[in-house]
């Protein structure tokens, strides 16, 4: 079956409402999001390899470049990750000389994270990454804005649904 045939078959199922209760893999919203996330992350990989970063490390640095000194708790919240996931990322970034972690002077329980000079200099090289990925996606800037807004709305709704199911 060609991809055109598959697309037409999927559209027919969606129009008939069959996708709502379907257990077919291609009908799952979660799978479409998962596949898109993997494809987008793969597009970033060669660019980030040139910077010596993994995708999660890049996300950490984006937060620090935007906000400056940030607590681990705030960083985890911004990235929607738990402390146990963020901590090893920070250890590797610190070992690479890109970030520094220090206990807050006013609260020993809080750990503050800042970019080192080397981490700040990496920002200049990283500045090209979003544009290259946008160009390679074939999407227009306004399509990216619309898609991002829809994904954030979906995230809010899914967070609400997850809270309701607990």
C-alpha positions in Angstrom: 0.0 0.0 0.0 1.4 3.4 -0.9 1.6 6.3 1.5 -1.1 8.1 -0.5 -3.4 5.0 -0.1 -2.6 4.8 3.6 -3.3 8.5 4.0 -6.7 8.2 2.2 -7.6 5.1 4.3 -6.8 7.0 7.5 -8.8 10.0 6.4 -11.8 7.8 5.6 -11.6 6.2 9.1 -11.4 9.6 10.7 -14.3 10.9 8.8 -16.4 7.9 9.8 -15.5 8.3 13.4 -13.8 4.9 13.6 -10.7 6.5 15.1 -12.4 7.4 18.4 -12.6 3.9 19.7 -10.0 2.3 17.5 -7.1 0.3 18.9 -5.2 0.7 15.6 -1.7 2.1 16.2 -2.0 4.7 13.5 -5.2 6.0 15.0 -3.6 6.8 18.3 -2.9 10.5 19.0 -0.2 9.4 21.5 1.6 7.5 18.7 1.4 10.4 16.2 2.9 12.7 18.8 5.6 10.2 19.7 6.6 9.6 16.1 6.7 13.4 15.5 8.8 14.0 18.6 11.3 11.3 17.5 11.5 12.8 14.0 12.0 16.3 15.3 14.6 15.2 17.8 16.4 13.3 15.1 16.6 16.5 13.0 18.3 18.3 15.9 20.8 15.5 16.5 23.5 16.3 14.0 23.4 20.0 14.9 23.6 19.2 18.6 26.4 16.6 18.0 28.4 19.5 16.6 27.9 21.3 19.8 28.7 18.3 21.9 25.2 18.2 23.4 22.3 15.8 23.7 18.8 17.1 23.1 17.9 17.2 26.9 21.2 19.0 27.6 20.3 21.5 24.9 16.9 22.1 26.6 18.6 22.7 30.0 20.9 25.3 28.4 18.0 27.0 26.6 16.4 27.6 30.0 19.6 28.9 31.5 20.4 31.2 28.6 16.9 32.6 28.8 16.6 32.9 32.6 20.2 33.1 33.9 20.8 31.6 37.4 18.0 29.2 38.1 17.3 26.7 40.9 17.2 23.1 40.1 13.5 23.0 41.2 12.6 25.9 38.7 14.7 24.2 36.0 12.8 20.9 36.4 9.5 22.7 36.4 10.4 24.6 33.2 11.4 21.4 31.5 8.5 19.4 32.9 10.9 16.9 34.3 11.4 15.4 37.8 14.5 16.2 39.9 15.8 12.6 39.4 15.9 13.2 35.6 17.4 16.7 35.8 20.1 15.9 38.3 22.1 13.5 36.0 21.8 16.0 33.1 23.3 18.7 35.3 26.1 16.5 36.5 27.1 15.8 32.9 26.9 19.4 31.9 29.0 20.4 34.9 31.6 17.7 34.1 31.7 19.2 30.5 32.4 22.7 32.1 29.2 24.2 30.8 27.3 24.8 34.0 28.1 25.3 37.7 25.9 24.2 40.6 26.0 25.8 44.0 23.9 25.7 47.2 21.9 28.9 47.7 23.4 31.0 50.4 19.9 31.8 51.9 18.6 28.2 51.7 21.0 25.2 51.9 18.3 22.9 50.4 18.2 24.9 47.2 20.7 24.3 44.5 21.3 27.1 41.9 22.5 26.4 38.4 24.4 28.9 36.2 26.2 28.7 32.9 29.9 29.0 33.0 31.7 31.3 30.5 32.1 28.2 28.3 28.4 27.6 28.5 27.6 31.2 27.6 30.0 31.1 24.6 28.2 27.9 23.3 25.1 30.0 23.0 26.6 31.8 20.0 27.1 28.6 18.2 23.7 27.3 19.2 21.9 30.3 17.8 21.7 28.8 14.4 20.0 25.6 15.5 16.4 26.7 15.5 16.6 28.3 12.1 18.2 25.3 10.5 15.6 22.9 12.0 12.8 25.2 10.9 14.1 25.4 7.3 14.6 21.6 7.2 11.0 21.0 8.4 9.6 22.7 5.4 7.1 24.5 7.6 6.4 28.2 7.3 7.0 30.3 10.4 3.2 30.9 10.9 2.6 27.1 10.7 5.2 26.6 13.4 3.5 29.2 15.6 0.0 27.6 15.1 1.3 24.1 15.7 3.2 25.1 18.8 0.0 26.9 20.2 -2.1 23.8 19.5 0.5 21.5 21.2 0.5 23.7 24.3 -3.3 23.7 24.4 -3.2 19.9 24.1 -0.6 19.7 26.9 -2.8 21.8 29.2 -5.8 19.6 28.4 -3.8 16.3 28.9 -2.4 17.6 32.2 -6.0 18.3 33.3 -7.2 14.9 32.2 -4.3 13.2 33.9 -5.1 15.1 37.1 -8.8 14.0 36.9 -7.8 10.4 36.5 -5.6 10.3 39.6 
